[in-house]
Amino acid sequence: MSERFTDPAYLAEQYGDAERLRIRLETHARYSENRGHFFDFLLGHLEARPDLVLLDVGCGHGAQHVRLRQQRMRIVGLDRSPGMLAEARAQAREARLDVRLCRGDAERIPLGDASVQRVMANHMLYHVPDRRAALREMRRVMAPGGRIVLGTNAADNGRRLIALHNALAAKLGYEVPPTLYDRFNLGHLSRVQEIFPTAKLKVRHDAFVFPDAPSAIRYYASALLDHVEPRPADDGHRHALLQLMVPEIQTIIDTEGVFRVPKNAGCFVAEI
């Protein structure tokens, strides 16, 4: 399986700053069939309580830190991207949040044993080279009675859009690597249970409902568009694929009224 999703160059492109991530978050907020927020789903399983210490692994730009602080939790945010951490710090200053942010990898968490009561790793484990090591580290830093919530996607999340991309990429002579979700998805409960025997699966059903081609294309261009091998040095694949994708999506909308893309997701929840 291609390891591009853990490659430092790929991660720097995708998460050097929050722009691409922000596009994806905005798309989920605007075009999701399930109008509830995915983080509400996670928060419900996290069982937030005042003064508990939460480790947010792969915290990114701290998108949920304001809401977590509203629960009066003490937050430690961990991320390997300096750009993401800079944005998280800027947000914390602007919102006057008391948040501890540190740079590091999930496989080597820079915290002491049994030092936190809650761990959240939201849609990030598929980027970790050694997921077993990361889960062990999360287990190590959790205090007895602690709870962990691992958010991820179903294996078939976004497959309708992925199938279109794969067919068009093949038409242009490109190969397509495995998807991000093949590395870690809701089908991997047994892997989580190797480290957290009490882990249970929680599923949230949802879909994108795109009313027009531009809204779908903006999301497509934020990540999936670049999933081709070999990727041209001049990124010439981008224009060529967009030229093909726009009419494909428009034809679906003309026929069906909308472009609906199922995107089931969920989390693993465990206690120790």
C-alpha atoms as an extended CHARMM CRD file, in Angstrom:
* protein
*
       272  EXT
         1         1  MET       CA              0.0000000000        0.0000000000        0.0000000000  PROA      1               0.0000000000
         2         2  SER       CA              1.2640000000        3.4620000000       -0.8460000000  PROA      2               0.0000000000
         3         3  GLU       CA              2.5630000000        5.3780000000        2.1700000000  PROA      3               0.0000000000
         4         4  ARG       CA              1.9450000000        8.7810000000        0.6170000000  PROA      4               0.0000000000
         5         5  PHE       CA             -0.5330000000        9.6870000000        3.3680000000  PROA      5               0.0000000000
         6         6  THR       CA              2.2260000000        9.4960000000        5.9700000000  PROA      6               0.0000000000
         7         7  ASP       CA              4.8880000000       11.0910000000        3.7660000000  PROA      7               0.0000000000
         8         8  PRO       CA              6.2280000000       14.3350000000        5.3160000000  PROA      8               0.0000000000
         9         9  ALA       CA              6.0490000000       16.1800000000        1.9760000000  PROA      9               0.0000000000
        10        10  TYR       CA              2.3920000000       15.2350000000        1.5050000000  PROA      10              0.0000000000
        11        11  LEU       CA              1.5280000000       16.1840000000        5.0780000000  PROA      11              0.0000000000
        12        12  ALA       CA              3.3330000000       19.5100000000        4.7250000000  PROA      12              0.0000000000
        13        13  GLU       CA              1.3220000000       20.2870000000        1.5910000000  PROA      13              0.0000000000
        14        14  GLN       CA             -2.0010000000       19.2880000000        3.1230000000  PROA      14              0.0000000000
        15        15  TYR       CA             -1.4430000000       20.6010000000        6.6470000000  PROA      15              0.0000000000
        16        16  GLY       CA              1.3080000000       23.1980000000        6.4310000000  PROA      16              0.0000000000
        17        17  ASP       CA             -1.5140000000       25.6320000000        7.1060000000  PROA      17              0.0000000000
        18        18  ALA       CA             -5.2360000000       25.2310000000        7.6120000000  PROA      18              0.0000000000
        19        19  GLU       CA             -6.4840000000       26.3630000000        4.1810000000  PROA      19              0.0000000000
        20        20  ARG       CA             -7.2350000000       22.9570000000        2.6400000000  PROA      20              0.0000000000
        21        21  LEU       CA             -8.5530000000       21.6180000000        5.9350000000  PROA      21              0.0000000000
        22        22  ARG       CA            -10.7300000000       24.7080000000        6.3310000000  PROA      22              0.0000000000
        23        23  ILE       CA            -12.2730000000       24.1050000000        2.8860000000  PROA      23              0.0000000000
        24        24  ARG       CA            -13.1510000000       20.5550000000        3.8700000000  PROA      24              0.0000000000
        25        25  LEU       CA            -14.6180000000       21.6240000000        7.2120000000  PROA      25              0.0000000000
        26        26  GLU       CA            -16.6980000000       24.3300000000        5.5280000000  PROA      26              0.0000000000
        27        27  THR       CA            -17.9650000000       21.8100000000        2.9810000000  PROA      27              0.0000000000
        28        28  HSD       CA            -19.0660000000       19.4260000000        5.7200000000  PROA      28              0.0000000000
        29        29  ALA       CA            -20.8410000000       22.2850000000        7.4950000000  PROA      29              0.0000000000
        30        30  ARG       CA            -22.6930000000       23.5250000000        4.3980000000  PROA      30              0.0000000000
        31        31  TYR       CA            -23.5370000000       20.4080000000        2.4070000000  PROA      31              0.0000000000
        32        32  SER       CA            -24.0280000000       17.5720000000        4.8890000000  PROA      32              0.0000000000
        33        33  GLU       CA            -27.3220000000       15.7190000000        4.7750000000  PROA      33              0.0000000000
        34        34  ASN       CA            -27.1530000000       15.0950000000        8.5190000000  PROA      34              0.0000000000
        35        35  ARG       CA            -27.4280000000       18.6450000000        9.8390000000  PROA      35              0.0000000000
        36        36  GLY       CA            -25.9230000000       17.8440000000       13.2090000000  PROA      36              0.0000000000
        37        37  HSD       CA            -22.2340000000       18.6050000000       13.6500000000  PROA      37              0.0000000000
        38        38  PHE       CA            -19.8770000000       15.6110000000       13.6640000000  PROA      38              0.0000000000
        39        39  PHE       CA            -18.0710000000       17.0570000000       16.6640000000  PROA      39              0.0000000000
        40        40  ASP       CA            -21.3190000000       17.0310000000       18.6470000000  PROA      40              0.0000000000
        41        41  PHE       CA            -21.3460000000       13.2990000000       17.9840000000  PROA      41              0.0000000000
        42        42  LEU       CA            -17.7550000000       12.9540000000       19.2440000000  PROA      42              0.0000000000
        43        43  LEU       CA            -18.3450000000       15.2160000000       22.2230000000  PROA      43              0.0000000000
        44        44  GLY       CA            -21.2920000000       13.1100000000       23.2970000000  PROA      44              0.0000000000
        45        45  HSD       CA            -19.0410000000       10.0470000000       23.4910000000  PROA      45              0.0000000000
        46        46  LEU       CA            -16.1470000000       11.9340000000       25.0920000000  PROA      46              0.0000000000
        47        47  GLU       CA            -18.1400000000       12.5880000000       28.2750000000  PROA      47              0.0000000000
        48        48  ALA       CA            -16.5050000000       15.9470000000       28.8980000000  PROA      48              0.0000000000
        49        49  ARG       CA            -16.3470000000       17.0910000000       32.5200000000  PROA      49              0.0000000000
        50        50  PRO       CA            -14.9450000000       20.2190000000       34.1520000000  PROA      50              0.0000000000
        51        51  ASP       CA            -11.2320000000       20.1490000000       35.0280000000  PROA      51              0.0000000000
        52        52  LEU       CA            -10.4920000000       16.8540000000       33.3000000000  PROA      52              0.0000000000
        53        53  VAL       CA             -7.3230000000       16.9920000000       31.1820000000  PROA      53              0.0000000000
        54        54  LEU       CA             -7.9630000000       16.2420000000       27.5070000000  PROA      54              0.0000000000
        55        55  LEU       CA             -5.1810000000       15.3340000000       25.0780000000  PROA      55              0.0000000000
        56        56  ASP       CA             -6.2010000000       16.3420000000       21.5470000000  PROA      56              0.0000000000
        57        57  VAL       CA             -3.9000000000       14.2560000000       19.3340000000  PROA      57              0.0000000000
        58        58  GLY       CA             -3.4640000000       15.7850000000       15.8930000000  PROA      58              0.0000000000
        59        59  CYS       CA             -5.2070000000       18.9440000000       17.0560000000  PROA      59              0.0000000000
        60        60  GLY       CA             -4.5570000000       20.8680000000       13.8350000000  PROA      60              0.0000000000
        61        61  HSD       CA             -5.5580000000       24.5020000000       14.0810000000  PROA      61              0.0000000000
        62        62  GLY       CA             -7.6200000000       23.8380000000       17.1960000000  PROA      62              0.0000000000
        63        63  ALA       CA            -10.9860000000       23.9230000000       15.4620000000  PROA      63              0.0000000000
        64        64  GLN       CA            -12.8150000000       22.4970000000       18.4840000000  PROA      64              0.0000000000
        65        65  HSD       CA            -10.8410000000       24.0520000000       21.3250000000  PROA      65              0.0000000000
        66        66  VAL       CA            -13.3200000000       26.8600000000       21.9580000000  PROA      66              0.0000000000
        67        67  ARG       CA            -16.1320000000       24.3580000000       22.4210000000  PROA      67              0.0000000000
        68        68  LEU       CA            -14.0030000000       22.0860000000       24.5810000000  PROA      68              0.0000000000
        69        69  ARG       CA            -13.0740000000       24.9800000000       26.8470000000  PROA      69              0.0000000000
        70        70  GLN       CA            -16.7690000000       25.8050000000       27.1300000000  PROA      70              0.0000000000
        71        71  GLN       CA            -17.0150000000       22.3830000000       28.7510000000  PROA      71              0.0000000000
        72        72  ARG       CA            -14.3160000000       23.6520000000       31.1700000000  PROA      72              0.0000000000
        73        73  MET       CA            -11.9070000000       20.9230000000       30.1730000000  PROA      73              0.0000000000
        74        74  ARG       CA             -8.1530000000       21.4810000000       30.3920000000  PROA      74              0.0000000000
        75        75  ILE       CA             -6.7540000000       21.0050000000       26.8920000000  PROA      75              0.0000000000
        76        76  VAL       CA             -3.3860000000       19.7700000000       25.7200000000  PROA      76              0.0000000000
        77        77  GLY       CA             -3.1370000000       19.9900000000       21.9270000000  PROA      77              0.0000000000
        78        78  LEU       CA             -0.5200000000       17.9030000000       20.0950000000  PROA      78              0.0000000000
        79        79  ASP       CA              0.3850000000       18.2560000000       16.4270000000  PROA      79              0.0000000000
        80        80  ARG       CA              3.4670000000       17.7200000000       14.2610000000  PROA      80              0.0000000000
        81        81  SER       CA              2.7710000000       20.7000000000       11.9680000000  PROA      81              0.0000000000
        82        82  PRO       CA              4.3010000000       24.0450000000       13.0070000000  PROA      82              0.0000000000
        83        83  GLY       CA              1.8650000000       25.8570000000       10.7240000000  PROA      83              0.0000000000
        84        84  MET       CA             -1.1630000000       24.2530000000       12.3060000000  PROA      84              0.0000000000
        85        85  LEU       CA              0.1180000000       24.9330000000       15.8020000000  PROA      85              0.0000000000
        86        86  ALA       CA              0.7670000000       28.5740000000       14.9170000000  PROA      86              0.0000000000
        87        87  GLU       CA             -2.8680000000       28.9410000000       13.8650000000  PROA      87              0.0000000000
        88        88  ALA       CA             -4.0560000000       27.1320000000       16.9980000000  PROA      88              0.0000000000
        89        89  ARG       CA             -2.0050000000       29.5120000000       19.1380000000  PROA      89              0.0000000000
        90        90  ALA       CA             -3.3540000000       32.5420000000       17.2940000000  PROA      90              0.0000000000
        91        91  GLN       CA             -6.9170000000       31.3200000000       17.8250000000  PROA      91              0.0000000000
        92        92  ALA       CA             -6.2360000000       30.6690000000       21.5120000000  PROA      92              0.0000000000
        93        93  ARG       CA             -4.8670000000       34.1950000000       21.9700000000  PROA      93              0.0000000000
        94        94  GLU       CA             -7.7880000000       35.7750000000       20.1410000000  PROA      94              0.0000000000
        95        95  ALA       CA            -10.3600000000       33.7710000000       22.1050000000  PROA      95              0.0000000000
        96        96  ARG       CA             -8.3690000000       34.0550000000       25.3360000000  PROA      96              0.0000000000
        97        97  LEU       CA             -8.2730000000       30.3020000000       25.7210000000  PROA      97              0.0000000000
        98        98  ASP       CA             -6.0520000000       28.6280000000       28.2730000000  PROA      98              0.0000000000
        99        99  VAL       CA             -4.7380000000       25.8300000000       26.0480000000  PROA      99              0.0000000000
       100       100  ARG       CA             -1.3910000000       24.0570000000       26.1860000000  PROA      100             0.0000000000
       101       101  LEU       CA             -0.0500000000       23.3400000000       22.6960000000  PROA      101             0.0000000000
       102       102  CYS       CA              2.9920000000       21.2380000000       21.8780000000  PROA      102             0.0000000000
       103       103  ARG       CA              4.6600000000       19.8520000000       18.8000000000  PROA      103             0.0000000000
       104       104  GLY       CA              5.1840000000       16.1150000000       18.5630000000  PROA      104             0.0000000000
       105       105  ASP       CA              4.2520000000       12.7970000000       16.9670000000  PROA      105             0.0000000000
       106       106  ALA       CA              1.4990000000       10.4740000000       18.0980000000  PROA      106             0.0000000000
       107       107  GLU       CA              4.0070000000        7.6150000000       18.2910000000  PROA      107             0.0000000000
       108       108  ARG       CA              6.0420000000        9.5260000000       20.8880000000  PROA      108             0.0000000000
       109       109  ILE       CA              3.6770000000       11.6630000000       22.9480000000  PROA      109             0.0000000000
       110       110  PRO       CA              5.6750000000       14.1140000000       25.1090000000  PROA      110             0.0000000000
       111       111  LEU       CA              3.5830000000       13.5820000000       28.2480000000  PROA      111             0.0000000000
       112       112  GLY       CA              4.0410000000       11.5240000000       31.3720000000  PROA      112             0.0000000000
       113       113  ASP       CA              2.3410000000        8.2190000000       32.1460000000  PROA      113             0.0000000000
       114       114  ALA       CA             -1.2860000000        8.4100000000       33.3170000000  PROA      114             0.0000000000
       115       115  SER       CA             -1.2870000000       12.2110000000       32.9330000000  PROA      115             0.0000000000
       116       116  VAL       CA             -4.6340000000       12.7740000000       31.1640000000  PROA      116             0.0000000000
       117       117  GLN       CA             -8.2090000000       11.6250000000       31.7180000000  PROA      117             0.0000000000
       118       118  ARG       CA             -9.4800000000       12.0140000000       28.1520000000  PROA      118             0.0000000000
       119       119  VAL       CA             -7.8690000000       11.4270000000       24.7500000000  PROA      119             0.0000000000
       120       120  MET       CA             -9.3300000000       12.5020000000       21.4230000000  PROA      120             0.0000000000
       121       121  ALA       CA             -7.7690000000       11.6150000000       18.0630000000  PROA      121             0.0000000000
       122       122  ASN       CA            -10.1120000000       12.9060000000       15.3970000000  PROA      122             0.0000000000
       123       123  HSD       CA             -9.5330000000       11.8690000000       11.7810000000  PROA      123             0.0000000000
       124       124  MET       CA             -5.7700000000       11.6600000000       12.0950000000  PROA      124             0.0000000000
       125       125  LEU       CA             -4.6510000000        8.0770000000       12.7100000000  PROA      125             0.0000000000
       126       126  TYR       CA             -4.6270000000        7.2970000000        8.9770000000  PROA      126             0.0000000000
       127       127  HSD       CA             -1.7000000000        9.7370000000        8.7260000000  PROA      127             0.0000000000
       128       128  VAL       CA              0.3700000000        7.9430000000       11.3820000000  PROA      128             0.0000000000
       129       129  PRO       CA              3.0510000000        5.5440000000       10.0910000000  PROA      129             0.0000000000
       130       130  ASP       CA              2.8520000000        3.2090000000       13.1100000000  PROA      130             0.0000000000
       131       131  ARG       CA             -0.7360000000        3.2940000000       14.3130000000  PROA      131             0.0000000000
       132       132  ARG       CA             -0.1860000000        0.5080000000       16.8470000000  PROA      132             0.0000000000
       133       133  ALA       CA              2.6160000000        2.5110000000       18.4760000000  PROA      133             0.0000000000
       134       134  ALA       CA              0.3910000000        5.5920000000       18.5380000000  PROA      134             0.0000000000
       135       135  LEU       CA             -2.4310000000        3.6880000000       20.2410000000  PROA      135             0.0000000000
       136       136  ARG       CA              0.0230000000        2.3360000000       22.8060000000  PROA      136             0.0000000000
       137       137  GLU       CA              1.2170000000        5.8580000000       23.5190000000  PROA      137             0.0000000000
       138       138  MET       CA             -2.3430000000        7.0820000000       23.9540000000  PROA      138             0.0000000000
       139       139  ARG       CA             -2.9560000000        4.1860000000       26.3360000000  PROA      139             0.0000000000
       140       140  ARG       CA              0.2190000000        5.0190000000       28.2680000000  PROA      140             0.0000000000
       141       141  VAL       CA             -0.7330000000        8.6550000000       28.9510000000  PROA      141             0.0000000000
       142       142  MET       CA             -4.2930000000        7.8050000000       30.0370000000  PROA      142             0.0000000000
       143       143  ALA       CA             -5.0280000000        7.6580000000       33.7430000000  PROA      143             0.0000000000
       144       144  PRO       CA             -7.1540000000        4.8270000000       35.1930000000  PROA      144             0.0000000000
       145       145  GLY       CA            -10.8120000000        5.5810000000       34.5630000000  PROA      145             0.0000000000
       146       146  GLY       CA             -9.9030000000        7.5040000000       31.4250000000  PROA      146             0.0000000000
       147       147  ARG       CA            -11.7780000000        7.4980000000       28.1360000000  PROA      147             0.0000000000
       148       148  ILE       CA            -10.5550000000        7.6900000000       24.5390000000  PROA      148             0.0000000000
       149       149  VAL       CA            -12.4830000000        8.6500000000       21.3920000000  PROA      149             0.0000000000
       150       150  LEU       CA            -10.9600000000        7.9030000000       17.9770000000  PROA      150             0.0000000000
       151       151  GLY       CA            -12.8300000000        9.5560000000       15.1140000000  PROA      151             0.0000000000
       152       152  THR       CA            -12.5050000000        8.1670000000       11.5850000000  PROA      152             0.0000000000
       153       153  ASN       CA            -14.4410000000        7.3850000000        8.4100000000  PROA      153             0.0000000000
       154       154  ALA       CA            -16.1920000000        4.3100000000        7.1190000000  PROA      154             0.0000000000
       155       155  ALA       CA            -14.2460000000        2.3970000000        4.4810000000  PROA      155             0.0000000000
       156       156  ASP       CA            -16.7470000000        3.4620000000        1.8100000000  PROA      156             0.0000000000
       157       157  ASN       CA            -16.7760000000        7.1440000000        2.8130000000  PROA      157             0.0000000000
       158       158  GLY       CA            -16.8400000000        9.3030000000       -0.3280000000  PROA      158             0.0000000000
       159       159  ARG       CA            -16.5840000000        6.3110000000       -2.6780000000  PROA      159             0.0000000000
       160       160  ARG       CA            -18.9110000000        7.8220000000       -5.2490000000  PROA      160             0.0000000000
       161       161  LEU       CA            -16.5910000000       10.7760000000       -5.7820000000  PROA      161             0.0000000000
       162       162  ILE       CA            -13.5200000000        8.5430000000       -5.4930000000  PROA      162             0.0000000000
       163       163  ALA       CA            -14.8640000000        6.2260000000       -8.2000000000  PROA      163             0.0000000000
       164       164  LEU       CA            -15.3320000000        9.1790000000      -10.5600000000  PROA      164             0.0000000000
       165       165  HSD       CA            -11.8080000000       10.4030000000       -9.8400000000  PROA      165             0.0000000000
       166       166  ASN       CA            -10.3160000000        6.9430000000      -10.3760000000  PROA      166             0.0000000000
       167       167  ALA       CA            -12.0500000000        6.4920000000      -13.7280000000  PROA      167             0.0000000000
       168       168  LEU       CA            -11.0050000000        9.9160000000      -14.9980000000  PROA      168             0.0000000000
       169       169  ALA       CA             -7.4380000000        9.5270000000      -13.7560000000  PROA      169             0.0000000000
       170       170  ALA       CA             -7.1980000000        6.1850000000      -15.5670000000  PROA      170             0.0000000000
       171       171  LYS       CA             -8.4890000000        7.8260000000      -18.7400000000  PROA      171             0.0000000000
       172       172  LEU       CA             -5.5610000000       10.2410000000      -18.5310000000  PROA      172             0.0000000000
       173       173  GLY       CA             -3.0910000000        7.4130000000      -17.9460000000  PROA      173             0.0000000000
       174       174  TYR       CA             -2.5410000000        7.8340000000      -14.2180000000  PROA      174             0.0000000000
       175       175  GLU       CA             -2.5670000000        5.2000000000      -11.5260000000  PROA      175             0.0000000000
       176       176  VAL       CA             -4.4380000000        5.9290000000       -8.3110000000  PROA      176             0.0000000000
       177       177  PRO       CA             -3.0780000000        5.0730000000       -4.8470000000  PROA      177             0.0000000000
       178       178  PRO       CA             -5.2460000000        3.4730000000       -2.1530000000  PROA      178             0.0000000000
       179       179  THR       CA             -7.4610000000        5.9170000000       -0.3390000000  PROA      179             0.0000000000
       180       180  LEU       CA             -6.6350000000        7.5580000000        2.9360000000  PROA      180             0.0000000000
       181       181  TYR       CA             -9.3780000000        5.5610000000        4.6240000000  PROA      181             0.0000000000
       182       182  ASP       CA             -7.8730000000        2.2170000000        3.6230000000  PROA      182             0.0000000000
       183       183  ARG       CA             -5.1890000000        2.8630000000        6.2530000000  PROA      183             0.0000000000
       184       184  PHE       CA             -7.5730000000        3.3180000000        9.1870000000  PROA      184             0.0000000000
       185       185  ASN       CA            -11.3650000000        3.1490000000        9.1110000000  PROA      185             0.0000000000
       186       186  LEU       CA            -14.3980000000        1.9750000000       11.0550000000  PROA      186             0.0000000000
       187       187  GLY       CA            -13.7120000000       -1.5920000000        9.9630000000  PROA      187             0.0000000000
       188       188  HSD       CA            -10.5840000000       -1.7160000000       12.1330000000  PROA      188             0.0000000000
       189       189  LEU       CA            -12.2290000000       -2.2900000000       15.4970000000  PROA      189             0.0000000000
       190       190  SER       CA            -10.1670000000       -5.4100000000       16.1690000000  PROA      190             0.0000000000
       191       191  ARG       CA             -6.9460000000       -3.4330000000       15.7190000000  PROA      191             0.0000000000
       192       192  VAL       CA             -8.0700000000       -0.8760000000       18.2710000000  PROA      192             0.0000000000
       193       193  GLN       CA             -9.1380000000       -3.6370000000       20.6610000000  PROA      193             0.0000000000
       194       194  GLU       CA             -5.5930000000       -5.0450000000       20.6570000000  PROA      194             0.0000000000
       195       195  ILE       CA             -4.6140000000       -1.9900000000       22.7260000000  PROA      195             0.0000000000
       196       196  PHE       CA             -8.0290000000       -0.9940000000       24.1270000000  PROA      196             0.0000000000
       197       197  PRO       CA             -9.9700000000       -4.2390000000       24.7380000000  PROA      197             0.0000000000
       198       198  THR       CA            -13.1430000000       -2.3710000000       25.7700000000  PROA      198             0.0000000000
       199       199  ALA       CA            -13.3460000000       -0.4110000000       22.5030000000  PROA      199             0.0000000000
       200       200  LYS       CA            -16.7700000000       -0.1770000000       20.8800000000  PROA      200             0.0000000000
       201       201  LEU       CA            -17.7950000000        1.0850000000       17.4550000000  PROA      201             0.0000000000
       202       202  LYS       CA            -20.1790000000        4.0420000000       17.0660000000  PROA      202             0.0000000000
       203       203  VAL       CA            -21.4420000000        4.9080000000       13.5670000000  PROA      203             0.0000000000
       204       204  ARG       CA            -22.9110000000        8.1530000000       12.2750000000  PROA      204             0.0000000000
       205       205  HSD       CA            -24.6600000000        8.0350000000        8.8880000000  PROA      205             0.0000000000
       206       206  ASP       CA            -24.3420000000       11.0260000000        6.5780000000  PROA      206             0.0000000000
       207       207  ALA       CA            -23.8220000000       12.1850000000        2.9880000000  PROA      207             0.0000000000
       208       208  PHE       CA            -22.7840000000       15.2480000000        1.0620000000  PROA      208             0.0000000000
       209       209  VAL       CA            -25.6050000000       16.7550000000       -0.9670000000  PROA      209             0.0000000000
       210       210  PHE       CA            -24.0510000000       19.0910000000       -3.5170000000  PROA      210             0.0000000000
       211       211  PRO       CA            -26.5830000000       21.3440000000       -5.3060000000  PROA      211             0.0000000000
       212       212  ASP       CA            -24.1280000000       22.4330000000       -8.0060000000  PROA      212             0.0000000000
       213       213  ALA       CA            -20.8310000000       21.4490000000       -9.5640000000  PROA      213             0.0000000000
       214       214  PRO       CA            -18.6860000000       24.2880000000       -8.1150000000  PROA      214             0.0000000000
       215       215  SER       CA            -19.4340000000       23.2760000000       -4.5080000000  PROA      215             0.0000000000
       216       216  ALA       CA            -18.3900000000       19.6820000000       -5.2080000000  PROA      216             0.0000000000
       217       217  ILE       CA            -15.3400000000       20.7270000000       -7.2210000000  PROA      217             0.0000000000
       218       218  ARG       CA            -14.0360000000       22.9840000000       -4.4550000000  PROA      218             0.0000000000
       219       219  TYR       CA            -14.0830000000       20.0350000000       -2.0680000000  PROA      219             0.0000000000
       220       220  TYR       CA            -12.5910000000       17.6800000000       -4.6770000000  PROA      220             0.0000000000
       221       221  ALA       CA             -9.7300000000       20.0840000000       -5.3840000000  PROA      221             0.0000000000
       222       222  SER       CA             -8.8010000000       20.3420000000       -1.6850000000  PROA      222             0.0000000000
       223       223  ALA       CA             -7.3390000000       16.8180000000       -1.5810000000  PROA      223             0.0000000000
       224       224  LEU       CA             -8.6080000000       14.0250000000       -3.8350000000  PROA      224             0.0000000000
       225       225  LEU       CA             -7.6150000000       15.8260000000       -7.0430000000  PROA      225             0.0000000000
       226       226  ASP       CA             -3.9380000000       15.1980000000       -6.2920000000  PROA      226             0.0000000000
       227       227  HSD       CA             -4.2800000000       11.4610000000       -5.6910000000  PROA      227             0.0000000000
       228       228  VAL       CA             -2.5190000000       10.3490000000       -8.8630000000  PROA      228             0.0000000000
       229       229  GLU       CA              0.6990000000        8.4670000000       -9.4950000000  PROA      229             0.0000000000
       230       230  PRO       CA              3.1040000000        9.5460000000      -10.7450000000  PROA      230             0.0000000000
       231       231  ARG       CA              2.1980000000       13.1330000000       -9.8640000000  PROA      231             0.0000000000
       232       232  PRO       CA              3.5210000000       15.5540000000      -12.5070000000  PROA      232             0.0000000000
       233       233  ALA       CA              6.1240000000       18.0140000000      -11.2540000000  PROA      233             0.0000000000
       234       234  ASP       CA              4.1710000000       20.8790000000      -12.8620000000  PROA      234             0.0000000000
       235       235  ASP       CA              0.8140000000       19.6730000000      -11.4460000000  PROA      235             0.0000000000
       236       236  GLY       CA             -0.5340000000       19.5120000000      -14.9790000000  PROA      236             0.0000000000
       237       237  HSD       CA             -2.9150000000       16.7710000000      -13.8970000000  PROA      237             0.0000000000
       238       238  ARG       CA             -5.0220000000       19.2740000000      -11.9890000000  PROA      238             0.0000000000
       239       239  HSD       CA             -6.3250000000       21.2250000000      -14.9840000000  PROA      239             0.0000000000
       240       240  ALA       CA             -6.8010000000       18.0650000000      -17.0490000000  PROA      240             0.0000000000
       241       241  LEU       CA             -8.8020000000       16.2910000000      -14.3340000000  PROA      241             0.0000000000
       242       242  LEU       CA            -10.9390000000       19.3240000000      -13.5550000000  PROA      242             0.0000000000
       243       243  GLN       CA            -11.7940000000       19.6810000000      -17.2400000000  PROA      243             0.0000000000
       244       244  LEU       CA            -13.1930000000       16.1510000000      -17.1290000000  PROA      244             0.0000000000
       245       245  MET       CA            -14.7160000000       16.1910000000      -13.6450000000  PROA      245             0.0000000000
       246       246  VAL       CA            -16.8550000000       19.3150000000      -13.9660000000  PROA      246             0.0000000000
       247       247  PRO       CA            -19.0780000000       17.9700000000      -16.7770000000  PROA      247             0.0000000000
       248       248  GLU       CA            -19.3020000000       14.5490000000      -15.1070000000  PROA      248             0.0000000000
       249       249  ILE       CA            -20.6850000000       16.0630000000      -11.9060000000  PROA      249             0.0000000000
       250       250  GLN       CA            -22.9280000000       18.4420000000      -13.8360000000  PROA      250             0.0000000000
       251       251  THR       CA            -24.4500000000       15.5230000000      -15.7530000000  PROA      251             0.0000000000
       252       252  ILE       CA            -25.2660000000       13.7730000000      -12.4620000000  PROA      252             0.0000000000
       253       253  ILE       CA            -26.9010000000       16.9320000000      -11.1000000000  PROA      253             0.0000000000
       254       254  ASP       CA            -28.8950000000       17.4020000000      -14.3170000000  PROA      254             0.0000000000
       255       255  THR       CA            -30.1420000000       13.8150000000      -14.0110000000  PROA      255             0.0000000000
       256       256  GLU       CA            -30.6200000000       13.4420000000      -10.2510000000  PROA      256             0.0000000000
       257       257  GLY       CA            -31.1290000000       17.0240000000       -9.1130000000  PROA      257             0.0000000000
       258       258  VAL       CA            -28.1430000000       16.9040000000       -6.7280000000  PROA      258             0.0000000000
       259       259  PHE       CA            -24.8130000000       15.1210000000       -6.4500000000  PROA      259             0.0000000000
       260       260  ARG       CA            -25.1920000000       12.9230000000       -3.3650000000  PROA      260             0.0000000000
       261       261  VAL       CA            -22.0290000000       11.3450000000       -1.9340000000  PROA      261             0.0000000000
       262       262  PRO       CA            -22.4650000000        9.0640000000        1.1180000000  PROA      262             0.0000000000
       263       263  LYS       CA            -19.8740000000        9.7760000000        3.8190000000  PROA      263             0.0000000000
       264       264  ASN       CA            -20.5900000000        7.6270000000        6.8370000000  PROA      264             0.0000000000
       265       265  ALA       CA            -18.1730000000        8.1410000000        9.7210000000  PROA      265             0.0000000000
       266       266  GLY       CA            -17.9720000000        7.4690000000       13.4280000000  PROA      266             0.0000000000
       267       267  CYS       CA            -15.6130000000        6.6450000000       16.2450000000  PROA      267             0.0000000000
       268       268  PHE       CA            -14.1660000000        4.0070000000       18.5060000000  PROA      268             0.0000000000
       269       269  VAL       CA            -14.7940000000        4.5980000000       22.2210000000  PROA      269             0.0000000000
       270       270  ALA       CA            -12.9280000000        2.8740000000       25.0210000000  PROA      270             0.0000000000
       271       271  GLU       CA            -12.3060000000        3.1960000000       28.7380000000  PROA      271             0.0000000000
       272       272  ILE       CA             -9.4930000000        1.9150000000       30.9300000000  PROA      272             0.0000000000
